[in-house]
Each structure stands twice: as structure tokens, then as C-alpha cells.
């Protein structure tokens, strides 16, 4: 099963870089599910779930203790950690490890992804979460069911500070 709570060395700041439009402020990372959803604690102690597929963030617990206790329940394992879907992904050869997640070649936010054969792949967690943050940022004003055209542009090359 996916190592949801094995987050040592994973940077919340780096994961949230493309999500600052939705998730301002400082957050610490508590867990990640197999599909890249982030479980974050704010400065006040509340725990939030950043759903990278839906492009939403919601408070799910008032404390880390409450979150960890609730996460043991079968309903939350399914609702928050998508265990049945993760098991299906594993059965299709997508078994992400730490620092990875299951991504959609056609992002799962689009209805067409459900009909795409072999749509899942093992993605780098940082790349996938960043891509989804940028995608949702661009689509935030498009109504549900609206049409979008995706254009991917390379990011400008940042100078290497060691070369100066």
C-alpha cells in the first residue's frame, strides 16, 4: 500500500509553489495519498486536504491528533486516501513509492480521462502536484463542463547561482 505518512524529506513549500493562489500562508505536510492529494496543517493546527484533482482545499480536522485518529477509520481510508482506487491502480501496474503518485496522462479533472485506455502512470510527486496547481490556476474561472484548450509552455530557464 502507498506510504501516505512517510513524508520525511518531502517539501511542503515546493509542493505548494503552484498552489499559492489557493493555499496562501505557511503549511506543514502531514500526509500524501497515492494520487497526490496533500494533507496539510496550518499555523493554527487545523488539518486541510488539498484535492489536486478537484482543485479544492477543505478543512478536515481541527488537530493532527483528530486527523490521525479519523484516518484509521475505513470510511476515511476510502474518502481521504482513496484506497480502493489505489489498489486498482496497483493492479494496473501503477505502484508509486515515496516521492511519487499516480497521475493521469489525461488529467483526472477532465471527463475524457475516464474513457482513456491506460490513462494512469507513476508520476514524480513534485512535477504532478505542480502541474495540477498550474492547470487549476488557469481553469479556476471556467465553469464546470466548460471547454478548455491546454497549452504547455516551457518555463524560462533560471540562472544557476553557482555559476555567478
C-alpha positions as CSV (number, residue, x, y, z in Angstrom):
1,X,0.0,0.0,0.0
2,X,1.1,3.6,-0.7
3,X,3.3,5.1,2.1
4,X,0.9,8.0,2.9
5,X,2.5,9.1,6.2
6,X,6.1,8.5,5.0
7,X,6.8,12.2,4.2
8,X,10.2,12.8,5.7
9,X,12.3,14.9,3.3
10,X,9.3,15.9,1.2
11,X,9.0,19.7,1.0
12,X,5.5,21.2,1.5
13,X,6.8,24.6,0.3
14,X,8.0,23.1,-3.0
15,X,4.7,21.1,-3.4
16,X,2.6,24.2,-2.8
17,X,4.5,26.6,-5.1
18,X,1.9,26.4,-7.9
19,X,-0.9,26.4,-5.4
20,X,-0.3,29.7,-3.6
21,X,-3.3,31.2,-5.5
22,X,-5.5,28.7,-3.5
23,X,-3.3,27.9,-0.5
24,X,-1.7,31.1,0.8
25,X,0.3,31.0,4.0
26,X,2.5,28.5,5.7
27,X,1.6,24.9,5.9
28,X,3.3,21.7,7.1
29,X,2.9,18.4,5.3
30,X,1.2,15.6,7.3
31,X,0.5,13.0,4.6
32,X,0.0,12.4,0.8
33,X,-2.3,9.9,-0.8
34,X,-1.4,7.8,-3.9
35,X,-3.0,10.4,-6.2
36,X,-1.0,13.3,-4.9
37,X,-3.6,14.8,-2.6
38,X,-1.9,16.7,0.2
39,X,-2.8,16.7,3.9
40,X,-1.6,19.9,5.4
41,X,-1.6,21.6,8.8
42,X,-1.9,25.3,9.1
43,X,-0.3,27.6,11.8
44,X,-3.5,27.3,13.9
45,X,-3.3,23.5,14.0
46,X,-6.2,22.7,11.6
47,X,-5.7,20.0,9.0
48,X,-6.7,20.6,5.4
49,X,-6.9,18.3,2.4
50,X,-5.7,19.8,-0.9
51,X,-7.5,17.7,-3.6
52,X,-5.2,18.1,-6.6
53,X,-7.7,16.5,-9.0
54,X,-10.6,18.8,-8.0
55,X,-8.5,21.8,-7.3
56,X,-10.0,22.4,-3.9
57,X,-8.9,22.7,-0.3
58,X,-11.0,21.9,2.7
59,X,-10.6,21.7,6.5
60,X,-11.0,18.0,7.5
61,X,-9.8,18.1,11.2
62,X,-9.2,20.6,14.0
63,X,-5.9,19.0,15.0
64,X,-3.3,16.4,14.0
65,X,-4.5,14.1,16.7
66,X,-8.1,14.3,15.4
67,X,-6.8,13.7,11.8
68,X,-4.6,10.7,12.7
69,X,-7.4,9.1,14.7
70,X,-10.0,9.7,11.9
71,X,-7.5,8.4,9.3
72,X,-7.7,4.9,10.9
73,X,-11.4,4.5,10.0
74,X,-12.4,2.6,7.0
75,X,-14.6,5.4,5.7
76,X,-11.7,8.0,5.8
77,X,-9.2,5.5,4.3
78,X,-11.6,5.4,1.3
79,X,-12.7,9.1,1.3
80,X,-9.3,10.7,2.0
81,X,-6.8,8.1,0.9
82,X,-8.8,6.5,-2.0
83,X,-7.6,3.1,-1.0
84,X,-9.9,1.2,-3.4
85,X,-8.7,3.3,-6.4
86,X,-5.1,3.0,-5.2
87,X,-5.5,-0.8,-5.2
88,X,-7.0,-0.7,-8.7
89,X,-4.0,1.4,-9.9
90,X,-1.6,-1.1,-8.4
91,X,-3.4,-3.9,-10.2
92,X,-2.8,-1.9,-13.5
93,X,0.9,-1.7,-12.8
94,X,0.9,1.7,-11.1
95,X,2.6,1.3,-7.7
96,X,4.1,4.6,-6.7
97,X,6.6,4.9,-3.9
98,X,7.7,7.8,-1.7
99,X,8.0,11.0,-3.8
100,X,5.7,9.6,-6.5
101,X,2.0,9.4,-7.2
102,X,-0.5,8.1,-9.7
103,X,-1.1,10.6,-12.4
104,X,-3.4,10.8,-15.3
105,X,-2.0,11.2,-18.8
106,X,-5.3,13.0,-19.4
107,X,-5.7,14.7,-16.0
108,X,-8.4,13.1,-13.9
109,X,-10.2,16.5,-13.7
110,X,-11.3,16.1,-17.3
111,X,-14.3,13.8,-18.0
112,X,-12.4,12.3,-21.0
113,X,-9.8,10.7,-18.6
114,X,-12.4,8.1,-17.6
115,X,-12.6,6.7,-21.1
116,X,-8.9,6.9,-21.9
117,X,-7.3,3.4,-22.0
118,X,-4.1,3.1,-20.0
119,X,-4.5,6.6,-18.6
120,X,-2.6,6.1,-15.4
121,X,1.1,6.4,-14.8
122,X,3.5,6.7,-12.0
123,X,4.4,10.4,-11.8
124,X,7.0,12.4,-9.9
125,X,5.1,13.9,-6.9
126,X,6.6,17.4,-7.3
127,X,6.0,17.6,-11.0
128,X,2.5,16.2,-10.9
129,X,1.3,18.4,-8.0
130,X,2.9,21.5,-9.6
131,X,1.4,20.7,-13.0
132,X,-2.1,20.3,-11.4
133,X,-1.7,23.5,-9.4
134,X,-0.8,25.4,-12.6
135,X,-3.6,23.7,-14.5
136,X,-6.3,24.6,-11.9
137,X,-5.0,28.1,-11.6
138,X,-5.6,28.6,-15.4
139,X,-9.0,26.9,-15.2
140,X,-10.4,28.5,-12.0
141,X,-12.8,30.8,-13.8
142,X,-14.0,28.2,-16.3
143,X,-17.5,26.8,-15.3
144,X,-17.9,23.1,-14.8
145,X,-18.4,21.4,-18.1
146,X,-16.8,24.3,-19.9
147,X,-14.3,23.7,-22.7
148,X,-10.6,24.4,-22.3
149,X,-7.6,24.3,-24.5
150,X,-4.4,23.3,-22.8
151,X,-1.2,25.0,-23.9
152,X,2.0,23.9,-22.3
153,X,4.9,26.4,-22.5
154,X,8.3,25.7,-21.2
155,X,9.3,27.7,-18.1
156,X,12.1,30.2,-18.5
157,X,15.5,28.8,-17.5
158,X,16.6,30.1,-14.2
159,X,20.2,31.1,-13.9
160,X,22.4,28.8,-11.8
161,X,23.5,30.9,-8.7
162,X,26.7,28.8,-8.5
163,X,27.8,30.0,-11.9
164,X,27.9,33.7,-10.9
